[in-house]
C-alpha cells in the first residue's frame, strides 16, 4: 500500500530547513552501497521479487530476512507478531532508532514483462489460491534494509546508540504493525526515540527523495455491511423485502456523509468496492453484502464517519420495514490510523536529505490522494514515538518523458504492470536510511 503525494521543487524550502548534522562522506557511502548492490543486493532483490508472499504468510521472506540480518552480526528475533523479524544492534550510548521495512506482496498476476517477473502462487488465509507479486515495492524496502544494515555494521565508528531493524508483515492488510506492537515490540526490545521508514514511489523520478512535515497517509478502514432481506419471487416483490434495493439506497446515502455531514475542508472517501447478492434473475435474495473502504485525514472525522455509516445503514433498513432482528449489520474488519510525520523530526531529516542528495534531489511532498500506511501504529500520539516516513523515487525520468509524449503510461502501484528501477531505488533508499541514522545517532 502506498501513500499518495506529489512532489514540488525544493529550492524554496532548503534554506529554511538548515544544515544537516551528517558528517560521513556521502560520496564514499554511495560508492560502497553501489558496490554492495553489484555484489549482493541486486541478486537479493531479484530473489524477493521472484518469491513474493501474501500478508500474514511471509514465512520464507521472514526466514531470509532473519538470515541476512543475522549474517551482519546483529541479534535477531523471529516470530514477532506472527512472521515479523526484529534485529538489534547496540553500539554504545545514544538513542534507540527504529528502522522499519514491510515485506508482503499482493494477490495479483504479474504482467510487467520483466525477465524476473513473479510466477508465484499461494493459498491465502481465505483458503483460495492466488497469484502473488510485489506490486507495491516492498521488495525494495526489505532489500534496502539489508543494505542499510550491512553498511552500518561496517561504520560503527560513525554512529552511537541502538538500532532496531523491524521487518513487518501484512502492511497491505494494515494489520502487521499492530500485531507486532501487541506482541510486545516496544516492551521486549525498547521504545524507540525515533522511528524511520520509506516507501518507493513509482510516481517519483529515480534519484529523488520526498518528505513531508505533516500528514503522509490517511486513515483506512475496511467495513462490511450485511443487509438482510426477506426472500420472494422476483415477480412478487411486495411479498418480501428486497436487500438489493435496500443496499442500493445505502450506497447512495453513504455519499451524503462527505457532502452533508463532514466539514467541506476535511477530506473524506467512502467507497463501496463490492456489492453481492442473489443467484438468479427472478429471485429476490434474503441477503446482500457490501464491502467499503473508508478514508479520513483526522481521527475525529474518522470516528464521525463510522458512526454515520452505522446510523445510515441501520435506519434505511428500518425505513424499509425490516424487523429489528433483521436490521443491517456493520462491521469494521481492518484499519489503520492517520500517518503523520513528527514536524520537528521531519524538518531535521528533510534537511539531512537535502545535504546528502542536494537541493535538486529532495522534493517536499504534498498529499494528492488518500492512500494509507500502517506505520502509523508505531508513531501514534499514544505511543509518543516521533516518526519520519518518506518516499524514494522508483521510475526513471525518461519513462515519464515517454509517457508525456504519447508512450505507455507509468504503471501505478497495485497494478499487474507495476515495476520500478531496482538498482536506483534500492541504492537510494539504502543511502537515505544510512544518512538518517548518522544524523539521529551521531558518534560520541
Secondary structure, DSSP 4 states (H G I P E B T S, - for coil): ----EEE--SHHHHHHH------S-HHHHHHHHHHHIIIIIHHHHHHHHHT---TT--HHHHHHHHHHHHHTT-EEEEEETTTEEEEEEEESSS-EEEEEEE---BS----S--TT----EEE-TTS-EEE-B--SSHHHHHHHHHHHHHHHHT-GGGB-EEEEEEEE--TTTT-HHHHHHHTTHHHHH---SEEEEEEEEEEEETT-EEE-SSEEEBEEEEEEEEEE-B-EETT-GGGSB-HHHHHHHHHHHHTHIIIIIS-TTS-EEEEEEEEEE-SSTTEE-SEEEEEEEEEESSHHHHHHHHHHHHHHHHHHHHHTT--GGG--EEEEEEEE--EE--HHHHHHHHHHHHHHH-GGGEEEEEE-S--B-GGGGGG-TTTT-EEEEEEEEEE-HHHHHHHHTTSPPPPPTTSTT----HHHHHHHHHHHHHHHHHHHTB--
